Amino acid sequence: MIGNQVSNFLRQRECQSVTGTFNRTFERSLHVFPSLANRLELETELEGHRGCVNCLEWNDDGSLLASGSDDLKFILWDPLRHKQVWSLNSGHVGNIFSVKFVPNSRNSLVLSGAADNKIKLHSVKYSSTQQTFRCHTNRVKRLANTASMPYLFWSASEDGTVRQFDLRENHTCQDGQSCSNVLINVANRAIRDYPSEVKCLDVNSMRPELLAVGCNDQYVRLYDTRMLKVGPKSTSETVKGYIRSFTAGHLNKQGSGIRYNIVQRPVTVTYTTFSPNGQELLANLGGEQVYLFDVFQEVRPLKFTVDDFQMSTSNSCHFISQLTNHESSNINMDKLSFTDLKHKKVKLNHSSVLPARAESLKIRGNDAYNCKMFNLAIQYYNLALSLGVDNPLLYSNRAAAYLCRGWDGDVYAALRDCQMSLSLDPNHFKSWTRLSRCLNNLRYYKESLACLDYIKSCFPRFANEDPVKSLESEIKNGMANAERERSRNQSEDNQSRHSVACSDFKMRYCGHCNTTTDIKEANFFGANSQFIMAGSDDGSFFIWDRETANLLHVLRGDESIVNCLQPHPSVCVLATSGIDHVIRLWSPRLPPTDQESRHCQDIDSISSTNQRRMNADPLDIMLLNVIYRRGNFSNNNDDNNNDNDDNTDDNDNDNSNSNNRSEHPIHCRTS
């Protein structure tokens, strides 16, 4: 498509350059597009550091790249000439975790934050440290600033505080307790057995009053800095400026950890960033997946109660008629809970006949599903749904594939698809049974059994079928096991199922592994956020299509771990770093030979390996790394049990009998 419009683009650029109206919109349209992303290859390696490179930062126009390392140096690079232009021993005595150019300083001032609890302001012109801030009492993990307020910057530290600094003011640090620049203090609101730590933060460039903060839990918190006041650590008040939290619905449980199958594994937000247009928020969750949230449109997480399924025998089918016989317009399904569907007047129009392209993709997805290639099946269903087709079969089939794949978060994703399918066709039997199975897998046994009872009352001809009986037996066994667990552990905190008000995710991106370091980034790629990318513990970085969430490319970016990925602000160039002592620059290149290409071929196998890695013990991870390096790992999905029904076009091979590897967040170990 782009190739066919080259002449039009050239003419447009010529006219705009003559009239002086050359605008950012035209430049953004050509920043990154699929044909460029497909040809992304290693351009060069920048050598100069003698330790792990923990942070990268482009200046405003992309003419300079800054890097900070475990060797306590930070370097400015010329990315076009592939050379160092400036280097400084930072004066830090701990690993450098963050570097930032000071806006409107003509690249003459650079900030750095490190593991020695200090923030330093450096002068490039004089090759010296201008000021040292000693306010924090623990490691400084991230710095943030914005061009609209160049004199302000914010810091995130593991002492549980976000501090605000004003470069126009003289600042003399005494100790962390006496500095009156604390903007947010999450340490006073710890919800777990260990102290709350701030791991990352970002400022919305389009709405600079909005500040996103990630901690060593599953929530990304959004604040309005206009409502906050700086003060000492002991008296900082953040309630007035708090807007909302974001997390995946299945992780929205508060207590000493996320409890599944008697394993407590907290998750950590290792990186969060706003999209270029400021409308979306991306978060990389350690031990889980990458999630995309809508900043301004709240998406309520799904919640079910036993009462949602309580119907008398006389009107057991009245609930179905409620979904189909009432009129509604402009319904936002992301904001409807199950109770909304039950009590509100909701009707969603959909066509039972799919367009030819969507039908072809559905058939391919069904074929992949029948071959137990569940990841491939999900990708086909994603493509079909991205065509703007709202069809209950597509949502239901994708839910079945999620249940069989069993990656972290897949059960909850299947639950969302079941709800969407039932909102389009409340009489779809398999969506009901999959909904009950999802609730069972999430250990909502009472709700699952109530849903199954409702199914039997509304679909009596299926009540005695083997799949229904098998599911009922699973639910009752799960309830009995849960009761035995409670009796063995009388002191268990019942808050594990308590949730806080939060907004659910918009999209989810799977395949990478984030368990080893707590500085692993995820970022938007392209001025219009066309792609999502993230580093991984397997030494690769992953690129997804933002709209479909399909994994497009996996590239080898490090011998051990890729932590940092920073896209160039105006051209299709990407800088990455990790455990290796080099920085790698990536750009579209001529098609290389197989020996030269860093594109990984078997991305499904790599993704499956990473999901196993996230749920493995440290010793297992060590052994898995050895196997992975030798290339001897082969994907195996044979552990998925079957409770197949008849094989129809609705993808009835429902391999979702589910003690799968789902919903197991793992604690992100610090670097």
Secondary structure in CASP SS format (residue, H / E / C, confidence):
PFRMAT SS
TARGET T0000
AUTHOR 0000-0000-0000
METHOD secondary structure of the structure
MODEL  1
M C 1.00
I C 1.00
G H 1.00
N H 1.00
Q H 1.00
V H 1.00
S H 1.00
N H 1.00
F H 1.00
L H 1.00
R H 1.00
Q H 1.00
R H 1.00
E H 1.00
C H 1.00
Q H 1.00
S H 1.00
V H 1.00
T H 1.00
G C 1.00
T C 1.00
F C 1.00
N C 1.00
R H 1.00
T H 1.00
F H 1.00
E H 1.00
R H 1.00
S H 1.00
L C 1.00
H C 1.00
V C 1.00
F C 1.00
P H 1.00
S H 1.00
L H 1.00
A H 1.00
N H 1.00
R C 1.00
L E 1.00
E E 1.00
L E 1.00
E E 1.00
T E 1.00
E E 1.00
L E 1.00
E E 1.00
G C 1.00
H C 1.00
R C 1.00
G C 1.00
C C 1.00
V E 1.00
N E 1.00
C E 1.00
L E 1.00
E E 1.00
W E 1.00
N C 1.00
D C 1.00
D C 1.00
G C 1.00
S C 1.00
L C 1.00
L E 1.00
A E 1.00
S E 1.00
G E 1.00
S E 1.00
D C 1.00
D C 1.00
L C 1.00
K E 1.00
F E 1.00
I E 1.00
L E 1.00
W E 1.00
D E 1.00
P C 1.00
L C 1.00
R C 1.00
H C 1.00
K E 1.00
Q E 1.00
V E 1.00
W E 1.00
S E 1.00
L E 1.00
N E 1.00
S C 1.00
G C 1.00
H C 1.00
V C 1.00
G C 1.00
N C 1.00
I E 1.00
F E 1.00
S E 1.00
V E 1.00
K E 1.00
F E 1.00
V C 1.00
P C 1.00
N C 1.00
S C 1.00
R C 1.00
N C 1.00
S C 1.00
L E 1.00
V E 1.00
L E 1.00
S E 1.00
G E 1.00
A E 1.00
A C 1.00
D C 1.00
N C 1.00
K C 1.00
I E 1.00
K E 1.00
L E 1.00
H E 1.00
S E 1.00
V C 1.00
K C 1.00
Y C 1.00
S C 1.00
S E 1.00
T E 1.00
Q E 1.00
Q E 1.00
T E 1.00
F E 1.00
R C 1.00
C C 1.00
H C 1.00
T C 1.00
N C 1.00
R C 1.00
V E 1.00
K E 1.00
R E 1.00
L E 1.00
A E 1.00
N C 1.00
T C 1.00
A C 1.00
S C 1.00
M C 1.00
P C 1.00
Y C 1.00
L E 1.00
F E 1.00
W E 1.00
S E 1.00
A E 1.00
S E 1.00
E C 1.00
D C 1.00
G C 1.00
T E 1.00
V E 1.00
R E 1.00
Q E 1.00
F E 1.00
D E 1.00
L C 1.00
R C 1.00
E C 1.00
N C 1.00
H C 1.00
T C 1.00
C C 1.00
Q C 1.00
D C 1.00
G C 1.00
Q C 1.00
S C 1.00
C C 1.00
S C 1.00
N C 1.00
V E 1.00
L E 1.00
I E 1.00
N E 1.00
V C 1.00
A H 1.00
N H 1.00
R H 1.00
A C 1.00
I C 1.00
R C 1.00
D C 1.00
Y C 1.00
P C 1.00
S C 1.00
E C 1.00
V E 1.00
K E 1.00
C E 1.00
L E 1.00
D E 1.00
V E 1.00
N C 1.00
S C 1.00
M C 1.00
R C 1.00
P C 1.00
E C 1.00
L E 1.00
L E 1.00
A E 1.00
V E 1.00
G E 1.00
C E 1.00
N C 1.00
D C 1.00
Q C 1.00
Y C 1.00
V E 1.00
R E 1.00
L E 1.00
Y E 1.00
D E 1.00
T H 1.00
R H 1.00
M H 1.00
L C 1.00
K C 1.00
V C 1.00
G E 1.00
P C 1.00
K H 1.00
S H 1.00
T H 1.00
S C 1.00
E C 1.00
T C 1.00
V C 1.00
K C 1.00
G C 1.00
Y E 1.00
I E 1.00
R E 1.00
S E 1.00
F E 1.00
T C 1.00
A C 1.00
G H 1.00
H H 1.00
L H 1.00
N C 1.00
K C 1.00
Q E 1.00
G C 1.00
S C 1.00
G C 1.00
I C 1.00
R E 1.00
Y E 1.00
N C 1.00
I C 1.00
V E 1.00
Q E 1.00
R C 1.00
P C 1.00
V C 1.00
T E 1.00
V E 1.00
T E 1.00
Y E 1.00
T E 1.00
T E 1.00
F E 1.00
S C 1.00
P C 1.00
N C 1.00
G C 1.00
Q C 1.00
E E 1.00
L E 1.00
L E 1.00
A E 1.00
N E 1.00
L E 1.00
G E 1.00
G C 1.00
E C 1.00
Q C 1.00
V E 1.00
Y E 1.00
L E 1.00
F E 1.00
D E 1.00
V C 1.00
F C 1.00
Q C 1.00
E C 1.00
V C 1.00
R C 1.00
P C 1.00
L C 1.00
K C 1.00
F C 1.00
T C 1.00
V H 1.00
D H 1.00
D H 1.00
F H 1.00
Q C 1.00
M C 1.00
S C 1.00
T H 1.00
S H 1.00
N H 1.00
S C 1.00
C C 1.00
H H 1.00
F H 1.00
I H 1.00
S H 1.00
Q H 1.00
L H 1.00
T H 1.00
N H 1.00
H C 1.00
E C 1.00
S C 1.00
S C 1.00
N C 1.00
I C 1.00
N C 1.00
M H 1.00
D H 1.00
K H 1.00
L C 1.00
S C 1.00
F H 1.00
T H 1.00
D H 1.00
L H 1.00
K H 1.00
H H 1.00
K C 1.00
K C 1.00
V C 1.00
K C 1.00
L C 1.00
N C 1.00
H C 1.00
S C 1.00
S C 1.00
V C 1.00
L C 1.00
P C 1.00
A H 1.00
R H 1.00
A H 1.00
E H 1.00
S H 1.00
L H 1.00
K H 1.00
I H 1.00
R H 1.00
G H 1.00
N H 1.00
D H 1.00
A H 1.00
Y H 1.00
N H 1.00
C C 1.00
K C 1.00
M C 1.00
F H 1.00
N H 1.00
L H 1.00
A H 1.00
I H 1.00
Q H 1.00
Y H 1.00
Y H 1.00
N H 1.00
L H 1.00
A H 1.00
L H 1.00
S H 1.00
L C 1.00
G C 1.00
V C 1.00
D C 1.00
N C 1.00
P H 1.00
L H 1.00
L H 1.00
Y H 1.00
S H 1.00
N H 1.00
R H 1.00
A H 1.00
A H 1.00
A H 1.00
Y H 1.00
L H 1.00
C H 1.00
R H 1.00
G C 1.00
W C 1.00
D C 1.00
G C 1.00
D H 1.00
V H 1.00
Y H 1.00
A H 1.00
A H 1.00
L H 1.00
R H 1.00
D H 1.00
C H 1.00
Q H 1.00
M H 1.00
S H 1.00
L H 1.00
S H 1.00
L H 1.00
D C 1.00
P C 1.00
N C 1.00
H C 1.00
F H 1.00
K H 1.00
S H 1.00
W H 1.00
T H 1.00
R H 1.00
L H 1.00
S H 1.00
R H 1.00
C H 1.00
L H 1.00
N H 1.00
N H 1.00
L C 1.00
R C 1.00
Y C 1.00
Y H 1.00
K H 1.00
E H 1.00
S H 1.00
L H 1.00
A H 1.00
C H 1.00
L H 1.00
D H 1.00
Y H 1.00
I H 1.00
K H 1.00
S H 1.00
C H 1.00
F C 1.00
P H 1.00
R H 1.00
F H 1.00
A C 1.00
N C 1.00
E C 1.00
D H 1.00
P H 1.00
V H 1.00
K H 1.00
S H 1.00
L H 1.00
E H 1.00
S H 1.00
E H 1.00
I H 1.00
K H 1.00
N H 1.00
G H 1.00
M H 1.00
A H 1.00
N H 1.00
A H 1.00
E H 1.00
R H 1.00
E H 1.00
R H 1.00
S H 1.00
R H 1.00
N C 1.00
Q C 1.00
S C 1.00
E C 1.00
D C 1.00
N H 1.00
Q H 1.00
S H 1.00
R H 1.00
H E 1.00
S C 1.00
V C 1.00
A C 1.00
C C 1.00
S E 1.00
D C 1.00
F C 1.00
K C 1.00
M E 1.00
R E 1.00
Y E 1.00
C C 1.00
G C 1.00
H C 1.00
C C 1.00
N C 1.00
T C 1.00
T C 1.00
T C 1.00
D C 1.00
I C 1.00
K C 1.00
E C 1.00
A E 1.00
N E 1.00
F E 1.00
F E 1.00
G C 1.00
A C 1.00
N C 1.00
S C 1.00
Q C 1.00
F E 1.00
I E 1.00
M E 1.00
A E 1.00
G E 1.00
S C 1.00
D C 1.00
D C 1.00
G C 1.00
S E 1.00
F E 1.00
F E 1.00
I E 1.00
W E 1.00
D E 1.00
R C 1.00
E C 1.00
T C 1.00
A C 1.00
N C 1.00
L E 1.00
L E 1.00
H E 1.00
V E 1.00
L E 1.00
R E 1.00
G C 1.00
D C 1.00
E C 1.00
S C 1.00
I C 1.00
V E 1.00
N E 1.00
C E 1.00
L E 1.00
Q E 1.00
P E 1.00
H C 1.00
P C 1.00
S C 1.00
V C 1.00
C C 1.00
V C 1.00
L E 1.00
A E 1.00
T E 1.00
S E 1.00
G E 1.00
I C 1.00
D C 1.00
H C 1.00
V E 1.00
I E 1.00
R E 1.00
L E 1.00
W E 1.00
S E 1.00
P E 1.00
R C 1.00
L C 1.00
P C 1.00
P C 1.00
T C 1.00
D C 1.00
Q C 1.00
E C 1.00
S C 1.00
R C 1.00
H E 1.00
C C 1.00
Q C 1.00
D C 1.00
I H 1.00
D H 1.00
S H 1.00
I H 1.00
S H 1.00
S H 1.00
T H 1.00
N H 1.00
Q H 1.00
R H 1.00
R H 1.00
M H 1.00
N C 1.00
A C 1.00
D C 1.00
P H 1.00
L H 1.00
D H 1.00
I H 1.00
M H 1.00
L H 1.00
L H 1.00
N H 1.00
V H 1.00
I H 1.00
Y H 1.00
R H 1.00
R H 1.00
G C 1.00
N C 1.00
F C 1.00
S C 1.00
N C 1.00
N C 1.00
N C 1.00
D C 1.00
D C 1.00
N C 1.00
N E 1.00
N C 1.00
D C 1.00
N C 1.00
D C 1.00
D C 1.00
N C 1.00
T C 1.00
D C 1.00
D C 1.00
N C 1.00
D C 1.00
N C 1.00
D C 1.00
N C 1.00
S C 1.00
N E 1.00
S C 1.00
N C 1.00
N C 1.00
R C 1.00
S C 1.00
E C 1.00
H C 1.00
P C 1.00
I C 1.00
H C 1.00
C C 1.00
R C 1.00
T C 1.00
S C 1.00
END
